[in-house]
């Protein structure tokens, strides 16, 4: 799904071929595209992008190439022109989730003023690109930027709402636990399934299972198991 950046947007594209010097070459890998924000691009769209292809560079002690490499991105396309091609190759369930997240963010933007709308979108939907720079800077200055990020707290709230509602409906305990874990999985995909989100989802899932097995939770052990699973 594209990430908004004020008047620009960043699009991660799985490349299939490149046209250069009047020749077409088959390729593979991901490229990060910098494009105008007004182009209406969605997850799963097939694109033809034209622009200047460069390699990420290093800024002082920070290696942008290593940072992008963690996501499998090794090339940048700056100031790109985008043409949307006809295609239906997207994995439908994920496309539905990402389209739903976009519509939810638009609803929040219409219902609330800024900067409240952008802040709620970041906390609830994991889309931090809509948060005003001044608000983001204030959270960073006060050391409270972790509040914005999707964390275990969000997951616990989501699972608590689900299990609480199912308990009032007298759904069997084992069934409610399975449904709560399923909701956490869907919410993880819904907000983007980054490494931090998957860590939070795993630890929240362990908390739910531990309570069902009547085992006392121990955060360091849960964190270690989550790190082991993610590393594997």
C-alpha positions as CSV (number, residue, x, y, z in Angstrom):
1,X,0.0,0.0,0.0
2,X,1.4,3.5,-0.9
3,X,2.6,5.7,2.0
4,X,1.6,9.4,1.9
5,X,4.4,12.0,2.4
6,X,2.7,15.5,2.4
7,X,2.4,16.3,-1.3
8,X,4.2,13.1,-2.4
9,X,3.8,9.4,-2.0
10,X,6.1,6.4,-1.8
11,X,5.2,3.3,-3.7
12,X,7.0,0.0,-3.3
13,X,6.8,-1.9,-6.6
14,X,7.7,-5.5,-7.3
15,X,9.5,-5.0,-10.7
16,X,9.1,-7.4,-13.6
17,X,11.0,-5.7,-16.4
18,X,13.0,-2.6,-17.1
19,X,13.1,-0.6,-20.4
20,X,16.5,1.1,-20.9
21,X,18.5,2.2,-23.9
22,X,15.7,1.0,-26.3
23,X,15.9,-2.5,-24.8
24,X,13.7,-4.4,-22.4
25,X,15.3,-6.6,-19.7
26,X,13.5,-9.1,-17.4
27,X,14.3,-8.3,-13.7
28,X,13.2,-9.0,-10.2
29,X,13.2,-7.2,-6.9
30,X,11.6,-4.2,-5.3
31,X,12.0,-0.5,-6.2
32,X,10.8,2.4,-4.1
33,X,9.1,5.0,-6.2
34,X,8.7,8.6,-5.3
35,X,5.6,10.0,-7.1
36,X,3.1,12.9,-6.9
37,X,0.5,12.5,-4.2
38,X,-2.5,13.1,-6.5
39,X,-2.1,9.8,-8.4
40,X,-4.7,7.4,-7.1
41,X,-2.6,4.2,-6.6
42,X,-3.8,1.2,-4.6
43,X,-2.3,-2.0,-3.3
44,X,-2.1,-4.6,-6.2
45,X,-2.2,-2.1,-9.0
46,X,0.0,-2.9,-12.0
47,X,2.1,0.1,-12.9
48,X,4.5,1.5,-15.5
49,X,6.9,3.9,-13.9
50,X,9.2,6.2,-15.7
51,X,12.0,8.2,-13.9
52,X,15.6,8.3,-12.7
53,X,16.7,5.0,-11.3
54,X,19.4,5.4,-8.6
55,X,20.9,3.3,-5.7
56,X,20.2,4.4,-2.1
57,X,23.1,6.3,-0.5
58,X,24.6,6.8,2.9
59,X,23.9,10.0,5.0
60,X,26.7,10.4,7.6
61,X,26.4,7.3,9.9
62,X,23.0,6.3,8.5
63,X,22.9,3.9,5.6
64,X,19.6,4.4,3.7
65,X,20.6,1.4,1.5
66,X,20.8,-0.9,4.6
67,X,17.5,0.5,5.9
68,X,15.6,-0.2,2.7
69,X,17.4,-3.5,2.2
70,X,15.5,-4.9,5.2
71,X,12.4,-4.6,3.1
72,X,14.0,-6.0,0.0
73,X,14.3,-2.6,-1.7
74,X,17.7,-1.9,-3.4
75,X,16.7,0.8,-5.9
76,X,15.0,4.2,-5.9
77,X,13.0,5.8,-8.7
78,X,12.8,9.6,-8.2
79,X,10.2,12.0,-9.6
80,X,8.5,9.2,-11.4
81,X,5.7,9.4,-13.9
82,X,3.1,6.7,-13.1
83,X,0.8,5.0,-15.5
84,X,-1.7,2.5,-14.1
85,X,-2.0,-0.6,-16.2
86,X,-5.0,-3.0,-16.3
87,X,-4.5,-6.0,-14.0
88,X,-6.3,-8.3,-11.5
89,X,-3.3,-10.0,-10.1
90,X,-3.6,-8.8,-6.5
91,X,-4.3,-11.2,-3.7
92,X,-8.0,-10.3,-3.2
93,X,-8.3,-10.5,0.7
94,X,-5.3,-8.2,1.2
95,X,-6.6,-5.8,-1.4
96,X,-9.9,-5.7,0.4
97,X,-8.2,-5.0,3.7
98,X,-6.0,-2.2,2.3
99,X,-8.9,-0.6,0.5
100,X,-10.9,-0.7,3.7
101,X,-8.0,1.0,5.6
102,X,-7.9,3.8,3.0
103,X,-11.7,4.3,3.3
104,X,-11.5,4.3,7.1
105,X,-8.7,6.9,7.0
106,X,-10.8,9.1,4.7
107,X,-13.8,8.8,7.0
108,X,-11.7,9.9,10.0
109,X,-10.4,12.8,8.0
110,X,-13.9,14.0,7.2
111,X,-15.2,13.4,10.8
112,X,-12.4,15.1,12.7
113,X,-10.2,18.2,12.2
114,X,-6.4,18.2,12.0
115,X,-4.2,17.3,13.7
116,X,-6.6,15.0,15.6
117,X,-7.6,13.1,12.5
118,X,-4.1,12.3,11.5
119,X,-3.2,11.3,15.0
120,X,-6.1,8.9,15.3
121,X,-5.3,7.4,11.9
122,X,-1.8,6.7,13.0
123,X,-2.8,5.1,16.3
124,X,-5.8,3.1,15.0
125,X,-4.8,2.2,11.4
126,X,-1.0,2.3,11.5
127,X,-0.9,5.0,8.8
128,X,1.6,7.5,10.3
129,X,2.0,9.4,7.0
130,X,-1.0,11.5,7.8
131,X,0.3,12.8,11.1
132,X,1.3,16.5,11.0
133,X,5.1,16.9,11.3
134,X,4.6,19.3,14.3
135,X,2.6,16.7,16.2
136,X,5.1,13.9,15.3
137,X,7.9,16.2,16.4
138,X,6.2,17.0,19.7
139,X,5.8,13.3,20.5
140,X,9.5,12.7,19.7
141,X,10.6,15.6,21.8
142,X,8.7,14.4,24.9
143,X,9.8,10.8,24.4
144,X,6.2,9.5,23.8
145,X,6.5,8.6,20.2
146,X,5.8,4.9,21.1
147,X,2.1,5.9,21.8
148,X,1.6,6.5,18.0
149,X,3.0,3.2,16.9
150,X,0.8,0.1,16.8
151,X,1.9,-1.9,19.8
152,X,0.8,-4.7,22.2
153,X,-1.5,-2.3,23.9
154,X,-3.6,-1.9,20.7
155,X,-3.7,-5.7,20.3
156,X,-4.8,-6.3,23.8
157,X,-7.6,-3.7,23.5
158,X,-8.8,-5.3,20.2
159,X,-8.7,-8.9,21.6
160,X,-10.3,-7.7,24.9
161,X,-13.2,-6.1,23.0
162,X,-13.7,-9.3,21.0
163,X,-13.5,-11.7,23.9
164,X,-15.7,-9.5,26.1
165,X,-18.4,-9.3,23.4
166,X,-18.2,-13.1,22.8
167,X,-18.4,-13.7,26.6
168,X,-21.6,-11.6,26.8
169,X,-23.0,-13.7,23.9
170,X,-22.2,-16.8,25.9
171,X,-19.9,-18.2,23.2
172,X,-17.8,-21.1,24.5
173,X,-14.4,-20.1,26.0
174,X,-12.3,-22.1,23.5
175,X,-14.2,-20.7,20.5
176,X,-13.9,-17.1,21.7
177,X,-10.1,-17.6,22.1
178,X,-9.8,-18.9,18.6
179,X,-11.9,-16.0,17.3
180,X,-9.8,-13.5,19.3
181,X,-6.6,-14.8,17.8
182,X,-8.1,-14.7,14.3
183,X,-9.1,-11.0,14.8
184,X,-5.6,-10.2,16.0
185,X,-4.3,-11.8,12.8
186,X,-6.6,-9.9,10.6
187,X,-5.9,-6.6,12.4
188,X,-2.2,-7.3,12.0
189,X,-2.6,-7.5,8.2
190,X,-5.0,-4.5,8.3
191,X,-2.4,-2.1,9.8
192,X,0.5,-3.3,7.6
193,X,2.1,-6.3,9.4
194,X,5.4,-4.5,10.0
195,X,8.0,-6.3,12.3
196,X,6.9,-4.3,15.4
197,X,3.2,-5.1,14.7
198,X,3.9,-8.8,14.3
199,X,5.9,-8.8,17.5
200,X,3.0,-7.2,19.3
201,X,0.5,-9.6,17.7
202,X,2.5,-12.6,18.8
203,X,2.9,-11.4,22.4
204,X,-0.8,-10.6,22.6
205,X,-1.6,-14.0,21.2
206,X,0.6,-15.7,23.9
207,X,-1.2,-13.6,26.6
208,X,-4.6,-14.9,25.4
209,X,-3.4,-18.5,25.2
210,X,-1.6,-18.3,28.5
211,X,-4.8,-17.1,30.3
212,X,-6.7,-19.9,28.7
213,X,-4.2,-22.5,30.0
214,X,-4.2,-20.7,33.4
215,X,-0.4,-20.0,33.1
216,X,1.1,-16.9,34.6
217,X,2.5,-14.5,32.0
218,X,6.2,-13.6,32.1
219,X,7.0,-10.8,29.6
220,X,10.7,-11.6,29.0
221,X,9.8,-15.2,28.1
222,X,7.0,-14.0,25.8
223,X,9.3,-11.5,24.1
224,X,12.0,-14.1,23.6
225,X,9.6,-16.5,22.0
226,X,8.2,-13.8,19.8
227,X,11.7,-12.8,18.7
228,X,12.6,-16.5,18.0
229,X,9.5,-17.0,15.9
230,X,10.0,-13.8,13.9
231,X,13.7,-14.6,13.4
232,X,12.8,-18.1,12.1
